[in-house]
Amino acid sequence: MNKVSVCIVGAGISGLHTAYELAQQGVSFRLFEAKKQLGGRIQSQGLHQQSDGTGHGYSELGRFDIGPSWFWPGQQQIESLVSELGLNDSVYQQYAQGDAVYEPISGPVQRGIGGISMAGSYRLKGGLQALIDRLEMEITEQAGRESIVSNAGIQSIELSDEGVAVSDGKSQWLCEKVILAMPPRVAINNIGLSPKLESERVQELNKVATWMAGHAKAVVVYDTPFWRQAGLSGDIISQKGPLAEIHDASLDHADEFALFGFFATPPQHRSTDKNDVDQKIIAQLTRLMGEAAANPKAILYKDWARDNLVATELDQHIPNHHPSNFWSTKVEPGWQGRLIWSGTESAAGHYNGYIEGALLASENALELC
């Protein structure tokens, strides 16, 4: 049986940051990710992805975020990490010049309203995936490529006198502590724990809402930023849909311009036909912005509610705000302090659900190791 000090389950930003810090400290670990791609809910897609030559990443140009897009001034953890990883020159501000648009359920479209801009928020060249790629590079340089195991969905975690045994069904690892850097609902659904959690604890954890789990997001790419040329910011709120909230998603460093939007339609009523989804999006944007919107270059689409490593049956609705998850303890009772919860859902207060929250959760988990 393989042995390390710490096993980290989930290679989103929280799990990757924990691995990065452990690598710097010289602590032995394994980071497990069920998917081939690292990053969790941070995903950035390009129209023409190219290898960066290292065999484990993509070029930092031409990628659009289909997960989270922003971070904000004053979020000290993410600002510090961006600086530490040498990505300060990749930071740029969200485009917010021009008029916003509001489409009521009835009546004319209104132009020039306020209160819906994301002005002042930050984005990253290459998408937030650039942050994931840089963390992966640092981890593998310091701890070796074998320290990250992808395509490894953990099936069981078992406490014994020797420590904690972690298995993906193909190999088994023995460690002193396990960090679950993932949504509690997903962990409960997918991983067999021994000893089992008490029913009251399962109920508590199932109340911990997973941010973005009920959302779907589309990025509509154009050759020209026609909305900017018309004096519009790209910020839209629509009560008719299918997109309820729209913002400019153009890249700061390439000749690719885009709008992105979150869907208003609940998961159970969203079409599974990509062509149907695309046509409804084009019809809406054409209605709101004219014929210039009728011929996009491409439409990228991600329905997070249909990703079983993000969403469960409890997540089949659209949250209208970031969750405020408060739960009794992040160290699992009955596990001798060896099973630790991390991930953005475990962050206390108003950073819950944000990238900043994921990094705060990582710091908390590191203190408990």
N, C-alpha and C positions, 0 to 999 in steps of 0.2 A: 504494500500500500504506500502511495506517495504521501510525504509529510511536508507541511509548511506551517508557519505560525498562524496565518490568517487566510481564510477563504472569503472572497467577495463575490456575491451573486448579483449580477446586473452591471453592465458596462455602459450605463448612461453617464452623464456628467458627474454625478455624485460618486458612483463606483470608480470611475476613472481617476477622479481627483484623489480618492482614498488610496488607490494603487500608486499613484504618482508620489504621494507623500510617504508611503511606506517604502517605496523604492529609494527615495532620498535618505531615509533613515536606516536602510540596510536590513529591513525586516523582510523575511521570506513570506511570500503570498502567492495566491493564484486568483486571477480575476476571470470569472466565468460569464459568458454571454450566450443566450439561447440563439440569437440571430447571427448571421455571418457578419453583418455590419455593426460596428460599435456606435454608441451615441444615444441609444434609447429613443426618446421622443425628439431629440435633436437630429434632424435629417435635412440635408441640403442636396438638391438635385440639379444637375446641369443638363442642358440640351445636348451637349457633346462632351461627355466626361472623358478625360484622358488620365492615364497613369502619371503620377508625379515622378516615376523612375525608381521609387523605393520598393514597390511591390505591395504597399499596404495603404496607399492613400490616393487622392486625386489632386489635380492642380487646384490652386486656390482661386481660380478665376471662373466666372460664369456659372455660379451655383445659386439657386433660389431656395429659401427655407420653406419647407412644407410642415415643419413643426414650429417651435418658437422662433421669433425673429429678433426680439429686442432685449436690451438691458438698459438700465437707467443710471444717470449721474447719482452719486451717493450710495450706490450699492457696492460696498467696499470689497467684498469677497471677489466678485467677478472682475472689478476694476484691477484689483491686485493681481489676480491670476493672469489676466490679459497682459499686464505689464511684465510679469515674471516670465511669461512664455514668449516675450518679444513680439507681441502682436499689436502694440500701440498704434503703429502706422497703418494697421488694417481697419481701425475704427473710424466710422463715419456716421453722420447724423441722419435720421429719418427725414426724407423729403416732406416738407409741410407747407410750401409756398402756394398761395392761391386759395380759391374758395372751396369750401366743403359743400356737399350736396345731401339733402334729406328727401326721401321719397315716402310720403305718408300712405296709409292704406287706401285713402281716397283723397282726391284733390290733386293740384299740380305739384310737380317737383319743385322743391325750394333750394335756391342756391345762396351761398354766403352765410350759412349758419355756423355757429361756433360750438365748442365743447366736445368735438369728436376727433380732434387732431392728436397725433402721437408725436407732435413737435418736441424736440429735446431728447427723445430716446435715441439709443445707439444701435447700430448694426455693425456687422463684421464682414469685410471683404472675403469672398469665398463662402459666405454663409457661416452660421454658427458651427457648421461641420469643421471649419478650419480650426476651431478650438479643440474639437474632438481629435482631429488628426495630429495636432501638435502634442496633445497629452499622450496619445498612443506612441508617438515617436520618442518622447522623453522616457516613457515607461520601458519600452523595449530596449532603448539604449542603455538604461541603467540596470534593468533587471532581467533582460533577455527576452527574446520573442516568445519563449515558452511560458512566460509569466501571464500571458493573456490567452485564454482558451475560448475561441468563438465556436458557434454551432454546437454549444454544449448547454442544453437546457437541463438544469439541475432537477432531478426527480425526487431525491430523498435527502434528508438531513437527520442524522441520528446521534444522540448524546450517549456516550459510554464512559467507562472509567478511564479510558485512554485519552479521551478528548471528544471531538465532534467529527463524525464521518460524513463526508459530502460525496454524493454520487450522481453522475449524469446518465447512468445506465450502461456506460461503456468502461468508465474508470472510476476509481474511488480515491478520495483524498482524506487524510486525517489532519486536523488542525486544532489549534487551541481555541480559536474564536471564529465565528461566522458573522459576516455583515451582510444583511439583506438590503441591498441598495435598489429597491424596487417598490412599486405600489403594494401595500399590504393585501388588497383584494386579489391581485395577480398571484402573489406568493401563496396565499391560502388555497387558491384554485389549482395551482400547478405543482406544488411541492408537498410531499409527504413528510410530516414532522414527527419525530419520535424522541421524547414523549409528545403526545398530542396536546394541543392547546385546550384549555378549559373552554366550555361552550360560551361562557360570559365573555371571555377574552376574544373568541372568534367574532362574536357579535360586535364588540367594541372596534375591532380592526376592520370589520366590514363596513362600519360607518365612516371610515376614513376615505373621503372622496378622492378620486384620481383626477388631477387636472388634465384637461384636453381629451380625456377618454371618450367623451360623447361627441367630440367635435369632428367636423370634416373641413378641410381647407383646400382651396384651389388657387393656383398661381397662373394668371393669364398673361402670356408673353407677347409683346408687340415689337415691330421694327422701329416705331417712333413713339415718343411720349405725347401723343396727340392731346391728351387731357391737360398737360402742362401748357402746351401751346394755346389752349383755349382758356387759360387762366384758372384751371382747377388744380387742387392739391392731390386729388385721387382719393380723398377721404369721403366716404359715402355711408350713410345709414339708410337702409331700405326696409320698409314694412311689407313689401310685396315679394321680395326674394327672387330666386332661391338664396342669394347671398344676402346676409343681414348686415354685415359690417365689412367694408372694403377700404384698403389703403394702398398707397404707392409701394411697390416692391421692386422698383428699378434698381439695377446694380450701379454702384458708384464709379466703377472702374472699367466698364465694358459697354458696348453699344447694344445692350439688351435692356429693354424697358418692360415693366410689368405692373399689373395690379394684382393684389391678392385679396381673397375674401373668405370669411367664415360662413358656413351654411346655417340657415335658420331652421331647415327641415329636421325634425327629430330623426335619430338613427333608423328607427323601424320603418320610416316612410321614405328614406332616401333610396334612390334608384341604384341598382347594381350595374346598370348599363352605362359604361363610360361615355359612349356616344350621346346618349340621352342627357346625361349630366352636362356634357360640353355644350350641347345645343341650347339648353336652358340658361346656362351662364352667358353665352353669346347673346341670346335674345334679351336678357336683362341689361347687360352693359350697352347694347345698341339702343335700347329704350332710354337709358339714362344719359348716354354720351354721344349718340348719333352713329351714323354709318361708319365712322372711322374705327369703331369698336368691333365691327362685324367680321373682321378677318385677322384673327390672332395668329401669331407665329406658332404657338404651341399652348397647350393647357396641361399643367401638372396638377395632379389630384391625389389627395390622401384622405381616406375615411378612417380615422383613428378608432372609431367604434367597432370596426371590423378587424382590428388587430388584437388577437387574443393574448398578446404579451403586453398589452396596454389596458384593454377594456375587458370587463366581465359583464355578466347579465345585469349587475347592479349599476352599470355605467351607461345604460342605453337611454340617456337623456342628455340635454345640452345644459351644462351649468351656466348661469348668467353672471357669475363672479368667481374670483379665485376662492378656493375653500379656506376655511379657518379651522383646520384640524387640530384639536387638542385631545391628546390621549394620555393615559395615566403614566406609562413608562415606555422608553425606547429600548430597554433591556428586558428580554422576555422572561417573565416569572417562571420558575421551575427549571431553568436551564443553567443554573450556576454561574450566571453572568456571561455565558459564552455565546448567546444569540442576540445580536444587536440589530435594530432597525435603523435604516438610513434612507436616502432618497428625499426628494423635495416634499413629499407628503408628510414626512416626519419633522419638518421645520416648523418651529413655533411662530405664531403671530402672522403679520401681514406678508411675510416672504414665502409663505406656504404656496407651492405651485410655481414659483419663479425659479430661474436658474440660480439666483442668489440664495434661495432657500435650499436648493440641492447642495450648494457648497457649504452652507452653514450646517446642514445635516452631516456632511462628510466630516467637518471639523469636530462635531459632537461625537461621531462614531470613533474617530481617531483617539479622542480623549478617553473613551471607554475601552479601548483595546489594551 
